[in-house]
Amino acid sequence: MTTPRARRPRLLGVYSWLVIAYLCLPIFVMILFGFNDTKGKFNFAWQGFTLTWYRHLFDISGLTNALMNSLTIALIASVISVVLGTTLGLAIGRYRFRGKGGVDLVLFAQIATPEIVLGASLLSLFITLGVPRGYLTILVAHVMFCIPFVAITVQARVVGLDRSLEEAALDLGATPLVTFRKITLPLIMPAVLAGALLSFALSIDDFVTTSFNAGQTTTFPLWVYGASRVGVPPQVNVMGTLIFVFGVALAVATAFGNRRAERSSR
């Protein structure tokens, strides 16, 4: 007879899978309705299976341009955020300096601040400086809210590093730059990649901050919101599915790469 204690792990596993299924349900619906053979503007009722929308993915020029804007902004913002956030994370994770507590406070406050506050404050700044809103202001806004996530992720990794490896490299004649490139960077690379993926995900689906600072530029979330009042085409589901699949594949590849790197370093 199974004891209550023996049943607990099984019940916990079932509960965990039910929560995961609940969280993934909207994604499954999105993927399913990317194959819906809808006849009208609204893609809410299942009318049959078709691959038509995958073959005509880029037929709507406005949607395609919005997707390209989101992808390029997310990519550029991720690169800039990784460069600035990694150096900032190294500084606050390794060195003691005047104002370090204030820097930590600002980083965590940036993450905790509601997006509407950030979007409105950036809008006020751009209007005060006379900066026309558009692609560039969206990029600046995305870099601003992505940097803290990269910095804090890298900081957490740096705190646990073994400094003796870097000291040994310096004692053997390596310059600080060579030591960083061959010792420090590989050690913090899992955190850098995690920060880059997080920045890309946050940027590509941002709506609130972007809506304040977009001007005449349209991103994928803004286009979908505008189209929702007249009917969202199935291509939106297809593009969302492809973005989701790409993100999952990239995350899995990164996880396997990090695991292989940890095994090789043992």
C-alpha positions as CSV (number, residue, x, y, z in Angstrom):
1,M,0.0,0.0,0.0
2,T,1.3,3.4,-0.9
3,T,2.0,5.7,2.0
4,P,1.0,9.4,2.0
5,R,4.7,10.4,2.0
6,A,5.4,8.2,-1.1
7,R,2.4,9.8,-2.9
8,R,3.6,13.4,-2.4
9,P,6.3,13.4,-5.1
10,R,3.8,12.0,-7.6
11,L,1.1,14.5,-6.7
12,L,3.7,17.3,-6.9
13,G,4.7,16.2,-10.4
14,V,1.1,16.0,-11.6
15,Y,0.5,19.5,-10.1
16,S,3.6,20.9,-11.8
17,W,2.6,19.6,-15.2
18,L,-1.0,21.0,-14.8
19,V,0.5,24.4,-14.0
20,I,2.8,24.2,-17.0
21,A,-0.1,23.1,-19.3
22,Y,-2.2,26.0,-18.0
23,L,0.6,28.5,-18.7
24,C,1.1,27.1,-22.2
25,L,-2.5,26.9,-23.1
26,P,-2.6,30.4,-24.8
27,I,0.5,29.4,-26.8
28,F,-1.1,26.2,-28.0
29,V,-4.2,28.1,-29.1
30,M,-2.1,30.6,-31.0
31,I,-0.2,27.8,-32.8
32,L,-3.5,25.9,-33.5
33,F,-5.2,29.0,-35.1
34,G,-2.2,29.6,-37.3
35,F,-3.6,26.6,-39.2
36,N,-7.2,27.7,-39.2
37,D,-8.9,28.0,-42.6
38,T,-10.8,31.1,-41.7
39,K,-13.0,32.8,-44.3
40,G,-13.5,36.2,-42.6
41,K,-11.6,38.9,-40.7
42,F,-12.0,37.3,-37.3
43,N,-9.9,34.2,-36.4
44,F,-11.8,33.0,-33.4
45,A,-13.7,29.9,-34.6
46,W,-12.1,26.8,-36.0
47,Q,-13.1,26.3,-39.6
48,G,-10.7,23.7,-40.9
49,F,-7.0,22.9,-41.3
50,T,-4.8,24.7,-43.9
51,L,-1.2,25.6,-44.5
52,T,-2.2,28.7,-46.6
53,W,-1.1,31.2,-44.0
54,Y,2.4,29.8,-43.9
55,R,2.7,30.1,-47.7
56,H,1.3,33.7,-47.6
57,L,3.1,34.8,-44.5
58,F,4.4,38.1,-45.9
59,D,1.4,39.1,-48.0
60,I,0.4,41.9,-45.6
61,S,3.1,44.6,-46.0
62,G,2.3,46.6,-42.9
63,L,2.5,43.5,-40.7
64,T,5.8,42.4,-42.3
65,N,7.3,45.9,-41.8
66,A,6.1,45.9,-38.2
67,L,7.7,42.5,-37.6
68,M,11.0,43.6,-39.1
69,N,11.0,46.7,-36.9
70,S,10.5,44.6,-33.8
71,L,13.2,42.1,-34.8
72,T,15.8,44.6,-35.7
73,I,15.1,46.8,-32.6
74,A,15.2,43.7,-30.4
75,L,18.5,42.5,-31.9
76,I,20.2,45.9,-31.7
77,A,18.9,46.6,-28.2
78,S,20.1,43.2,-27.0
79,V,23.6,43.8,-28.4
80,I,23.9,47.2,-26.8
81,S,22.4,46.1,-23.5
82,V,24.7,43.1,-23.3
83,V,27.8,45.3,-23.9
84,L,26.7,48.0,-21.4
85,G,25.1,45.6,-18.9
86,T,28.0,43.2,-18.8
87,T,30.5,45.9,-18.0
88,L,28.2,47.3,-15.4
89,G,27.6,43.9,-13.9
90,L,31.3,43.2,-13.7
91,A,31.9,46.6,-12.0
92,I,29.2,46.3,-9.3
93,G,29.9,42.5,-8.8
94,R,33.6,42.8,-8.3
95,Y,34.6,46.3,-7.1
96,R,33.8,48.5,-4.2
97,F,33.3,52.1,-5.0
98,R,31.5,55.2,-3.8
99,G,27.9,55.1,-4.9
100,K,27.7,51.4,-5.5
101,G,24.6,51.1,-3.3
102,G,23.0,53.8,-5.3
103,V,23.7,52.0,-8.5
104,D,22.2,48.8,-7.2
105,L,19.1,50.7,-6.0
106,V,18.7,52.3,-9.4
107,L,19.0,49.0,-11.2
108,F,16.4,47.3,-9.0
109,A,14.1,50.3,-9.1
110,Q,14.3,50.2,-12.9
111,I,13.0,46.6,-12.9
112,A,10.3,47.3,-10.3
113,T,9.1,50.5,-12.0
114,P,5.8,50.0,-14.0
115,E,6.3,50.3,-17.7
116,I,3.8,53.1,-18.0
117,V,6.0,55.2,-15.7
118,L,9.1,54.5,-17.8
119,G,7.2,55.2,-21.0
120,A,5.7,58.4,-19.8
121,S,9.0,59.7,-18.4
122,L,10.9,59.0,-21.6
123,L,8.1,60.6,-23.6
124,S,8.5,63.8,-21.5
125,L,12.3,63.7,-21.9
126,F,12.1,63.3,-25.7
127,I,9.5,66.1,-26.0
128,T,11.6,68.4,-23.7
129,L,14.7,67.8,-25.8
130,G,12.8,68.1,-29.1
131,V,13.7,64.6,-30.2
132,P,11.2,63.3,-32.9
133,R,9.7,60.0,-31.8
134,G,10.3,57.0,-34.0
135,Y,12.6,54.1,-34.5
136,L,15.5,55.6,-32.6
137,T,13.5,56.6,-29.6
138,I,12.0,53.1,-29.4
139,L,15.6,51.7,-29.5
140,V,16.7,54.0,-26.7
141,A,13.7,53.1,-24.6
142,H,14.3,49.3,-25.1
143,V,18.0,49.6,-24.3
144,M,17.1,51.5,-21.1
145,F,14.8,48.8,-19.6
146,C,17.0,45.9,-20.8
147,I,20.3,47.0,-19.3
148,P,19.3,46.3,-15.6
149,F,18.3,42.7,-16.4
150,V,21.7,42.0,-18.0
151,A,23.7,43.8,-15.3
152,I,22.0,42.0,-12.4
153,T,22.3,38.6,-14.2
154,V,26.0,39.1,-14.8
155,Q,26.5,40.5,-11.3
156,A,25.1,37.3,-9.8
157,R,27.5,35.3,-11.9
158,V,30.5,37.4,-11.1
159,V,30.0,37.2,-7.3
160,G,30.5,33.4,-7.4
161,L,33.6,33.4,-9.7
162,D,36.9,32.0,-8.5
163,R,39.3,34.9,-8.7
164,S,42.3,32.6,-8.4
165,L,42.0,31.6,-12.0
166,E,42.4,35.2,-13.2
167,E,45.2,35.8,-10.7
168,A,47.0,32.7,-12.0
169,A,46.7,34.0,-15.6
170,L,48.1,37.4,-14.6
171,D,51.0,35.8,-12.7
172,L,51.8,33.8,-15.8
173,G,52.2,37.0,-17.8
174,A,48.8,37.5,-19.4
175,T,47.7,41.0,-19.8
176,P,44.4,42.1,-18.2
177,L,42.7,42.2,-21.6
178,V,43.9,38.6,-22.5
179,T,42.8,37.5,-19.0
180,F,39.4,38.9,-19.6
181,R,39.0,37.4,-23.0
182,K,40.3,33.9,-22.2
183,I,39.3,33.5,-18.5
184,T,36.7,35.9,-17.3
185,L,34.5,36.1,-20.4
186,P,34.1,32.3,-20.8
187,L,33.2,32.0,-17.1
188,I,30.5,34.7,-17.3
189,M,29.3,33.7,-20.7
190,P,26.2,31.7,-19.4
191,A,25.0,34.9,-17.6
192,V,25.8,37.0,-20.7
193,L,23.8,34.7,-23.0
194,A,20.9,34.6,-20.4
195,G,20.9,38.4,-20.3
196,A,20.9,38.6,-24.1
197,L,18.0,36.2,-24.4
198,L,16.0,38.0,-21.7
199,S,16.7,41.3,-23.4
200,F,15.5,40.0,-26.8
201,A,12.4,38.6,-25.3
202,L,11.5,41.7,-23.3
203,S,12.2,44.0,-26.3
204,I,10.3,42.1,-29.0
205,D,7.0,41.9,-27.1
206,D,7.1,45.3,-25.4
207,F,3.9,47.3,-25.9
208,V,3.5,49.9,-23.1
209,T,6.8,51.7,-23.3
210,T,6.9,51.4,-27.1
211,S,3.4,52.9,-27.5
212,F,4.5,56.1,-25.7
213,N,7.7,56.6,-27.8
214,A,6.9,55.1,-31.2
215,G,5.7,58.1,-33.1
216,Q,4.9,57.0,-36.6
217,T,6.9,53.8,-36.3
218,T,4.9,50.6,-35.9
219,T,6.2,47.4,-34.2
220,F,4.7,44.0,-34.1
221,P,2.8,44.4,-30.8
222,L,1.5,47.8,-31.9
223,W,0.3,46.5,-35.2
224,V,-1.5,43.6,-33.6
225,Y,-3.2,45.9,-31.1
226,G,-4.4,48.2,-33.9
227,A,-5.6,45.2,-36.0
228,S,-7.5,43.7,-33.1
229,R,-10.3,46.2,-33.5
230,V,-11.1,45.2,-37.0
231,G,-9.8,41.6,-37.1
232,V,-6.4,40.0,-36.5
233,P,-5.3,38.0,-39.6
234,P,-4.0,34.4,-39.2
235,Q,-0.5,35.5,-40.3
236,V,-0.2,37.1,-36.8
237,N,-0.6,33.6,-35.3
238,V,1.9,32.2,-37.7
239,M,4.5,34.9,-36.9
240,G,3.9,34.4,-33.2
241,T,4.4,30.7,-33.6
242,L,7.7,31.1,-35.5
243,I,9.0,33.6,-32.9
244,F,8.0,31.2,-30.1
245,V,9.7,28.2,-31.8
246,F,12.8,30.2,-32.5
247,G,13.0,31.4,-28.9
248,V,12.6,27.9,-27.5
249,A,15.2,26.5,-29.9
250,L,17.6,29.2,-29.0
251,A,17.0,28.7,-25.2
252,V,17.5,24.9,-25.6
253,A,20.7,25.3,-27.6
254,T,22.0,27.8,-25.0
255,A,21.2,25.4,-22.2
256,F,23.0,22.5,-23.9
257,G,26.0,24.7,-24.7
258,N,26.3,25.8,-21.1
259,R,26.0,22.2,-19.9
260,R,28.7,21.1,-22.3
261,A,30.9,24.0,-21.2
262,E,30.5,23.1,-17.5
263,R,31.3,19.4,-18.2
264,S,34.4,20.3,-20.1
265,S,35.6,22.6,-17.4
266,R,35.4,19.9,-14.7
